[in-house]
Each structure stands twice: as C-alpha cells, then as structure tokens.
C-alpha cells in the first residue's frame, strides 16, 4: 500500500497534479482537466478542458464533433480523474470538486465476441442494458457513440431513447457524458431539462481541418468524415469519389424532401377542394330547391345569412 501511495505522490509531483475536493454533493467540476496517460505521450502539447456536471441543469453533456477530435479522450479523462480522486490521489487538473460516485459505467470502443457468437452491436447493447439496469443517480456514465453498430435510423432511435431514459430522474438521472455522431440528439437540449450540448472545436482550412481539441458549448453541424479519411491517408481517388457520392446523396435527399412536401401539400389542397366541392354542391342544391316567390324580404335575408354561415364554417 505504501508503494502505491508513494507512486501516486511522485506522479503528482512530476506532472503538477492538484488536490481535489471530494464531498457528498452531486457536483462534478473540473478546471483544466487532463488525461493522465495521454498528456505524457503528447509531451506537453495536451489541451486541457473544463467539465461541469450536476444533478439538475447539467446532468447530461451531449458531445458532438468529428472522429479523431478528442471526444473519447475527454470522456475517459473525466472518468479517470473521478476514479483517482476517490482513491485518494491528486488529479491532473488546476482544480477539481468531485461529488462521490457509487460506480462508473462506461460504454466505449467497439468489439465483438466470436467465442460467444455475439456481434459488435450485440455486445454494445448488452453493455447498455447492464448500465440501464444498475446505474443510479449517484453514478457516472460515459457513453461513446451508442447505436453506431446498426442502421442509421435504428441507431438514432436507440441513442435517443437511452438519453431520455438516463435523463429521467425517476429512472436514473445520473451524471452522463454522451459522445455521438447523431447530430439530431442535440435537439434534446430544448426538450429535456438537464441536457446540455458540447462540441469539439475544429478549424477548417480549405478542404482540410485542424483539430483544436477544445470543448465548447453548442452542437457540431458536421462530422467531417471525408476530411478525416483524407488525414488518415486514404487515396485521393477514393476521397474525390466519396465527395461526389456525398453530393449525390445530399441532392437526392433534398429532392426526396421536396417531393414529400409537395405530396403533402397536394393532399391538403385536394382535401380542401373535395370538401369545398361537397359543400358547394350541397349549397347549390338548397338554392335550387328554394321557393323564392313565397319568401318575404326578411326570409330571404335570413336564408342568405344561413348559407353564408355554412360557407364560413366549412
């Protein structure tokens, strides 16, 4: 035990760790947090980030941004800082207030289980099921791209439903970091109390991007998948063809939306025409059957008022 504490003390001294405040609150506040392993590997170029979670207005942080931007590193560093604080270690941050958590649940990375005959998606869903069954309001959840192992709409639906379930204080209400490429999830900030949007900043330079590694408020509007593929060294022929296909898909999606809107409008107009035609025929039949010669002027006026009311209420 002494050698463990001595090692933690030595690392804290060498890397400029600080003593965290650990209490029974539900506040998780980290200033200039760093990943204890990655910062050593990057040799002084690591970009620190702040974190704030609580059990009220800031229960869930939905984090968007491109691959390779640092979403997973950020979430892991928060989990590690919480763990280090609770075992009595100093932490890699300028300051930290850690409300004690009962457990840290993570769903990070993609892997299958060939021995058990389970696909990547099945493994992912099994882990998610375990989290949803066992997490409490005092837990810390780290969820990375839930739903990516299946079709887009299925994955989005699952990610959306999981977020709603976790956010519900009557079910879980745990402090949660949720990284996703489903930008639609950013709409939840306006729908559910306690959800806040964050994104990893990038700088665009022509067709290229530069990762700034900084977490800021707001949602990302692009995943920059093709730019990341270019950075990874995918041949230019493939990159250029991918851009063409992306443009075709976006154009097709726009056309589909326009057609859906057009059909919707046609149905509405058709319904109005049918309704009007029916009412017009009914009113015309009433006029045809009127005995004008036997009507007094006041009777005619009253009848005209009745027909006018029918038209207005149709």
Secondary structure by P-SEA (a helix, b strand, c coil): caaaaaaaaaaaaaabbbbbbbccccbbbbccccccccccccccccccbbbbbccccccbbbbbbcccccaaaaaaaaaaaaaaaaacccccccbbbbccccbbbbbcbbbbbccccccaaaaaaaaaaaaaacccccbbbbbccccccccaaaaaaaaaaaaaaaacccccccbbbbbbccccccccccccccbbbbbbbbbbcccbbbbccccccccccccaaaaaaaaacccaaaaaaaaaaaaaaaaaaaaaaaaaaaaaaaaaaaaaaaaaaaaaaaaaaaaaacccccccaaaaaaaaaaaaaaaaac
